[in-house]
């Protein structure tokens, strides 16, 4: 090994060591989505990050999305997709595709990647053991207040964390597809950010990490903001700095903080090894939110 390479490795480990010691045995819930799920280099760097976290004593739990993959399959079937307020209208046929893609191909690919990187993973959907309980999402038209039917789109009504505790306390890394089951027995498609947030709340996780396709939360000049409080978030939404698709993500983050999660990180999933850079370096690669 070249001296310069050895020095770089030693420097990185020296910087990371205090964080590794601080977060040992702590639960870190990571929502995996966006470009990181469709770029091969990013997928592999993410899997290596998760395996390293587990190997140094942290307790990672992965929740993944899969919107683009679902859209691709629906397009091949000749089925059009309609979105309302960012939510995919999900009829029974679409729900079958959602289950096939999220619970099948996407979930299995992530599990396989983790295994290839030397880890052990178990793929789950919320239907396994009915550990994600769901209810139909109620949405109102912003103009006239009339109810909008999204079909089998749900929200989390409860989490049974016993299976996750059992798996995470072993050598296995849970990899979760955001599909819940209702009291009516129907499957429901749930936003992955919401599932990750509710799981983090239930497990009283040390951190919730949300991978995005942006650098994080930006101010009106496009500069990265970090170290934000709950009041900061409310103010940024009120003045329009946080808008459109970032609002649900920040609401998920603030709900998690209020529910007992120590910190939330909204990070740039387009950066290789983004998770490790956010966890184990002083500068990080995204926005840190704290309950203060």
Secondary structure, 3 states (H helix, E strand, C coil): CCHHHHHHHHHHHHHHHHHHHHHCCCEEEEEECHHHHCCHHHHHHHHHHHHHHHHCCCEEEEEECCHHHHHHHHHHCCCCCCEECCEECECHHHHHHHHHHHHHHHHHHHHHHHHHCCCCEEEEECCHHHCEEEEECCEECCCCCCEECCECEEEEEEECCHHHHHHHCCCCEEEEECEEEECCCCEEECCHHHHHHHHHHHHCCCEEEEEECCCCCECCCCCECCCECHHHHHHHHHCCCCCCHHHHHHHHHHHHHHCCCCEEEEEECCCCCHHHHHHHCCCCCEEEEECC
